[in-house]
Amino acid sequence: MKFPKINLLFKILIAIGLGIIAGQFFPVWLGRLFATFNAIFSQLLGFLIPLIIVGFVAPAISDIGHKAGKMLLATAALAYAATTISGFMSFAVGNTFFPRLISPRNLQAMDGAHDLSPFFTVEIPPLMSVMTALVLAFTLGICLAYMKGETMKSLLSEFREIITKTINGVIIPLLPLYIFGIFLNMTVSGQVATVLAAFAKIIIVIFAMHIFLLVFQYAIAALVVKRNPFKLLYTMLPAYFTALGTQSSAATIPVTLRQAIKMGVSEDVAGFVIPLCATIHMSGSAMKIVACAVALMLMEGIPYDAGMFAGFICMLGISIIAAPGVPGGAIMASLGLLAAMLGFSEADQALMIALYIAMDSFGTACNVTGDGFIALIIDKCFPSKQ
């Protein structure tokens, strides 16, 4: 008898609930056992972050440059612009409204496991810093885009496959246990009520933001193609709801492609733009990551400014390309930037993962539905495939 598979979201929710319950009665020695696991897992995650950046970003840049053409470059530029604009919009909304909804709390040193210290930890230093990984990824990707040799490109593709299998086979299966340990620690230290209250407020605001984002995107597309934006958006609803169920941009491609053609996009353009945007267009994911980052920094009283987030958002739009093939891939690819540019601790990153995955379906649906608006504009600019 086969048991139905539980998706990652429900595993995370179960882990949070069990962590809160277990924190009420677990003996200290058992709590320290989970704290030990968390300490080792966070070291492993820190080791993998630079490799994730190189493994995702370098092949993606190389592929785009290798297939260089006006339509591809226009699609990539529009997808990047949509992703970064979404990030800036999210920052503006979060910076305006979150201070009224979230009060700073004394959440210092969550990465120290509070009252539950690990029995021991294992140091796993990363091979390179996050910024070194980013520069290396850009250098490899850009140079390989203009080289005729295929050996290094093949090597990078295989390296990306290794990283993807590592995330799917090791990180994702152990992630619920890691989240369990984080919420166990927060329950023991009395912080969990504050965090959950903030979570609820953030999720409501982000849900409203992603609806507004889609209306905004299709309003722009409607100006270009001179059509009713709400009729266009209504046509894309099957793709939206399919993505809610699959939680995968790639798995939704057939439906997105069909609905884009129903909107009037030519088959050639839709067949080119939709699969590409399923990989590189991440406006919904960027919106969630930025909003969650602002909220957590406010909650913990971490200072920030617009300049700090401007750099973060611009780098985020690049670092999360090619991440949709991995469950929670966008947040995994952004962990390095969160630590290097915003100063997030290991526990802050764990909270970001939990909060992001709690809304993963809506972010994917936003990404997928937004692919249609890009297809409309590209179809207007390039009536037939080059």
Rosetta blueprint (number, residue, H / E / L):
1 M L
2 K L
3 F L
4 P L
5 K L
6 I L
7 N L
8 L H
9 L H
10 F H
11 K H
12 I H
13 L H
14 I H
15 A H
16 I H
17 G H
18 L H
19 G H
20 I H
21 I H
22 A H
23 G L
24 Q L
25 F L
26 F L
27 P L
28 V H
29 W H
30 L H
31 G H
32 R H
33 L H
34 F H
35 A H
36 T H
37 F H
38 N H
39 A H
40 I H
41 F H
42 S H
43 Q H
44 L H
45 L H
46 G H
47 F H
48 L H
49 I H
50 P H
51 L H
52 I H
53 I H
54 V H
55 G H
56 F H
57 V H
58 A H
59 P H
60 A H
61 I H
62 S H
63 D H
64 I H
65 G H
66 H H
67 K L
68 A L
69 G L
70 K H
71 M H
72 L H
73 L H
74 A H
75 T H
76 A H
77 A H
78 L H
79 A H
80 Y H
81 A H
82 A H
83 T H
84 T H
85 I H
86 S H
87 G H
88 F H
89 M H
90 S H
91 F H
92 A H
93 V H
94 G H
95 N H
96 T H
97 F H
98 F H
99 P H
100 R H
101 L H
102 I L
103 S L
104 P L
105 R L
106 N L
107 L L
108 Q L
109 A L
110 M H
111 D H
112 G H
113 A L
114 H L
115 D L
116 L L
117 S L
118 P L
119 F L
120 F L
121 T L
122 V L
123 E L
124 I L
125 P L
126 P L
127 L L
128 M L
129 S L
130 V H
131 M H
132 T H
133 A H
134 L H
135 V H
136 L H
137 A H
138 F H
139 T H
140 L H
141 G H
142 I H
143 C H
144 L H
145 A H
146 Y L
147 M L
148 K L
149 G L
150 E L
151 T H
152 M H
153 K H
154 S H
155 L H
156 L H
157 S H
158 E H
159 F H
160 R H
161 E H
162 I H
163 I H
164 T H
165 K H
166 T H
167 I H
168 N H
169 G H
170 V H
171 I H
172 I H
173 P H
174 L H
175 L H
176 P H
177 L H
178 Y H
179 I H
180 F H
181 G H
182 I H
183 F H
184 L H
185 N H
186 M H
187 T H
188 V H
189 S L
190 G L
191 Q L
192 V H
193 A H
194 T H
195 V H
196 L H
197 A H
198 A H
199 F H
200 A H
201 K H
202 I H
203 I H
204 I H
205 V H
206 I H
207 F H
208 A H
209 M H
210 H H
211 I H
212 F H
213 L H
214 L H
215 V H
216 F H
217 Q H
218 Y H
219 A H
220 I H
221 A H
222 A H
223 L H
224 V H
225 V H
226 K L
227 R L
228 N L
229 P H
230 F H
231 K H
232 L H
233 L H
234 Y H
235 T H
236 M L
237 L H
238 P H
239 A H
240 Y H
241 F H
242 T H
243 A H
244 L H
245 G H
246 T H
247 Q L
248 S L
249 S L
250 A L
251 A L
252 T L
253 I H
254 P H
255 V H
256 T H
257 L H
258 R H
259 Q H
260 A H
261 I H
262 K H
263 M L
264 G L
265 V L
266 S L
267 E H
268 D H
269 V H
270 A H
271 G H
272 F H
273 V H
274 I H
275 P H
276 L H
277 C H
278 A H
279 T H
280 I H
281 H L
282 M L
283 S H
284 G H
285 S H
286 A H
287 M H
288 K H
289 I H
290 V H
291 A H
292 C H
293 A H
294 V H
295 A H
296 L H
297 M H
298 L H
299 M H
300 E H
301 G L
302 I L
303 P L
304 Y L
305 D L
306 A H
307 G H
308 M H
309 F H
310 A H
311 G H
312 F H
313 I H
314 C H
315 M H
316 L H
317 G H
318 I H
319 S H
320 I L
321 I L
322 A L
323 A L
324 P L
325 G L
326 V L
327 P L
328 G L
329 G H
330 A H
331 I H
332 M H
333 A H
334 S H
335 L H
336 G H
337 L H
338 L H
339 A H
340 A H
341 M H
342 L H
343 G L
344 F L
345 S L
346 E H
347 A H
348 D H
349 Q H
350 A H
351 L H
352 M H
353 I H
354 A H
355 L H
356 Y H
357 I H
358 A H
359 M L
360 D H
361 S H
362 F H
363 G H
364 T H
365 A H
366 C H
367 N H
368 V H
369 T H
370 G H
371 D H
372 G H
373 F H
374 I H
375 A H
376 L H
377 I H
378 I H
379 D H
380 K H
381 C H
382 F L
383 P L
384 S L
385 K L
386 Q L
